[in-house]
Amino acid sequence: MKDRAGTILYVGKSKSLKNRVRSYFAPPVRLEPKTQKLVSQIKNIAYIEVASELESLLLESRLIQKFHPHYNIASKDDKSPYYIHITREGYPKPVINHDPHLATAGPFLNRLVPSRILRQLRRVAPYCLAPRPVKKPCLYSHLGLCHPCPATGDKSGYLKNISRLKKLLSGQFSPIKKILAQNMLTASQLQDYESASLYRDQLRNLTRLAQTPLPPDFYIANPNLIQDQRQEAITKLSEVLGPPLRLRGGDGGVTFSRIEFFDNAHLQGTFPTSAMTVAIAGQLMPREYRHFTLKSLPDDISMMREVLQRRLKRTDWPKPDLIVLDGGQPQLSVINWDIPTIALAKKQEIIHVPNGHQIKLDKSHPGLKLLMRLRDEAHRFSRRLHHKHRKKKMLN
């Protein structure tokens, strides 16, 4: 939030920008005197979209640290901001306090935010909070949240975790992912399967934590980074699919503004359902998702034919620029329309087009990553209705 001169007054975060702004301006609004003064000075609002909650927490902290907005520093309870420190001792641990000197991360406006960050990162970089000296492993050690435990004497392994924690707090996610993947491979080759499984779990936790982890400085350098990534995904996808689908402008001139993905779910032929997920301009749009309870024979081809027929009858819905089916060439046999259509096969992530042509892309390809996110959403969404029908039947 900026004043008339462009000075940053306040930095915040929100899952819903519309609701956050409404809370300040839409009547009736009851604001504290400090907030009323802030609102009276706001002349412009700018925003940066990020990919995950963790990234928003770290970016908010970095922006406050960089610009020192008046209404962030002067917190409403008159307390100074919180910071994350790593203690200097044989077995260091993270602590939260108000001291800005030598802080690893911060400032944060309340203690809840750094506590949430540390709780999330502990599954990737375990640490010990027990009083020193640690005499025996506690419950957190058995849960993998304090491994290796200082009680075991593995100081080298523990310090590696602390080093990993510092890098994560500074937003260095990609190097940590590479290190964990390499450690998992090395442990597996040495037949140390217990360690390999531990690294595997940490790698999964990091992937879940931030699907596209980027340091805060990336967003500061390019506030439109997410929008640029979405546009890149659409452009790359049109370059790949244009020629085999014989689309005009197949060199990238064609634009898949609205992409719809379809996936089916059933249990041995019972309670068949389907789901449609939608991406517009490269952004997943949950409000456009649709459920279908199917009545056709419980085989994938019949189910796919029914859901597509029902969907294309809905002329009140926007027409898709690209239809994607979960499956391979058999699913494409249902096509009887002129809308560009492909199928995405699981595991190998092979794209099938109607003429029998197959396209194999690297999993880092922006366009393929967009299709995979749509597929994962469709799978989750179709199963949700399927489980709802099963639960209703069981209760009846």
Buried (B, 14 or more C-beta within 10 A) or exposed (E): BBBEEEEBBBBBBEEEEEEBBEEBEEEEEEEEEEBEEBBEBBEEEEEBBBBBBBBBBBBBBBBBBEBEBBBBBEBEEEEEBBBBBBEEEEBBBBBBBEEBEEBBBBBBBEEEBBBBBBEBBBBBBBBBBBEEEBEEBBEBBEEBBBBBBBBBEEEEBBEBBBBBBBBBBBBBBEEBBEBBEEBBEEBBEEEEEEBBBBBBBBBEBBBEBBEBBBBBEBBBEBBEBBBEBBBBBBBBBBBBBBEBBEBEEBEBEBBBBBBBBBBBBBEEEEBBBBBBBBBBBBBBEEEBBBBBEBEBEBBBBBBBBBBBEBBBEEEEBEEBBBBBBBBBBBBBEBBEEEEBBBBBBEEEBBBBBBEEEBBEBEEEBBBBBBBBBBBBBBBEBBBEBBBBBBEEEEEE
